[in-house]
């Protein structure tokens, strides 16, 4: 959850001071309260971060036109959670993304059958 963003901005500054070349943050509840948007605009201009990915669980029209902000849709996940709770089913499977990560890794690593022979 991000409120004013002060802690995240300090973390970005630290990462850049330690040699980070591209800082990308993910925020599940991007509230951006007070002057947070202005503070992040300034931090972006200083090069403290590359992008922030936030969910549409909190809607901010002002953020959607920022180059540094990417909004990701979680409405399908919320709908699935509500449905499972309504039918007294487990939501653990929906919240455990290990299977999704495994699928992505498998797709990105060629299998033994699909490896190409080096050119001679």
C-alpha positions in Angstrom: 0.0 0.0 0.0 1.3 3.4 -0.9 0.1 6.6 0.9 2.3 9.6 0.5 5.1 7.5 -0.8 7.8 8.9 1.4 9.3 5.5 2.4 9.3 4.3 -1.2 11.0 7.5 -2.4 13.7 7.0 0.2 14.1 3.4 -0.9 14.5 4.5 -4.5 17.1 7.0 -3.6 19.0 4.4 -1.7 18.9 1.9 -4.5 20.1 4.5 -7.0 22.9 5.5 -4.7 23.9 1.8 -4.5 24.2 1.6 -8.3 20.7 0.5 -9.4 20.2 1.3 -13.0 16.5 0.8 -13.4 14.1 0.8 -10.5 10.6 -0.6 -11.1 8.1 -0.8 -8.3 4.8 -2.7 -7.9 2.1 -1.4 -5.7 -1.1 -3.3 -4.9 -3.0 -0.3 -3.4 -1.6 2.9 -4.9 -3.5 5.6 -2.9 -1.0 8.4 -3.7 -2.3 10.7 -1.0 -1.4 14.3 -0.4 1.3 15.6 -2.7 2.5 12.1 -3.6 1.9 12.4 -7.3 3.9 15.6 -7.4 6.7 14.0 -5.4 6.8 11.0 -7.7 6.8 13.4 -10.8 9.9 15.1 -9.3 11.6 11.8 -8.4 11.0 10.5 -12.0 12.5 13.7 -13.4 15.6 13.1 -11.2 15.8 9.6 -12.6 15.2 7.8 -9.2 12.9 5.2 -10.9 11.8 3.9 -14.3 8.2 2.8 -13.8 5.6 2.1 -11.1 3.1 -0.6 -11.7 -0.1 -0.2 -9.7 -3.4 -2.0 -9.7 -6.8 -0.4 -10.6 -8.0 -1.4 -7.1 -7.6 2.4 -6.5 -8.5 4.6 -9.4 -6.5 7.8 -10.1 -7.3 9.5 -13.4 -4.2 11.8 -12.8 -1.9 8.8 -12.7 -3.1 7.3 -16.0 -1.5 10.0 -18.1 1.9 9.8 -16.3 4.7 8.2 -18.4 6.1 6.5 -15.3 2.8 4.8 -14.2 1.4 1.6 -15.5 -2.1 0.5 -14.3 -2.8 -3.2 -14.2 -6.3 -4.7 -14.0 -7.2 -6.8 -11.0 -11.0 -6.8 -11.5 -10.9 -10.5 -12.7 -9.0 -11.6 -9.7 -11.4 -9.7 -7.4 -14.4 -11.3 -9.2 -12.9 -14.7 -8.7 -12.2 -14.1 -5.0 -15.8 -12.8 -4.4 -17.2 -15.8 -6.3 -15.1 -18.3 -4.3 -16.0 -16.7 -1.0 -19.7 -16.7 -1.9 -19.5 -20.4 -2.7 -17.4 -21.2 0.4 -14.4 -22.2 -1.7 -10.7 -21.7 -1.1 -9.1 -18.5 -2.4 -5.5 -19.8 -1.7 -5.0 -21.1 -5.2 -5.9 -17.6 -6.7 -3.4 -15.9 -4.4 -0.6 -18.3 -5.0 1.2 -17.3 -8.2 3.9 -19.9 -8.2 2.1 -21.9 -10.9 1.9 -18.8 -13.1 5.6 -18.1 -12.5 6.5 -21.8 -13.4 4.5 -21.5 -16.7 6.3 -18.3 -17.6 9.7 -19.8 -16.8 9.0 -22.9 -18.9 7.9 -20.8 -21.8 11.1 -18.7 -21.6 13.5 -21.6 -21.3 13.8 -23.8 -24.4 13.2 -27.5 -23.8 15.8 -30.1 -24.9 13.6 -31.0 -27.9 13.3 -27.3 -29.0 17.0 -26.4 -28.6 18.6 -25.5 -31.9 22.0 -26.9 -32.9 24.7 -24.2 -33.1 25.5 -23.0 -36.6 28.7 -24.4 -38.1 
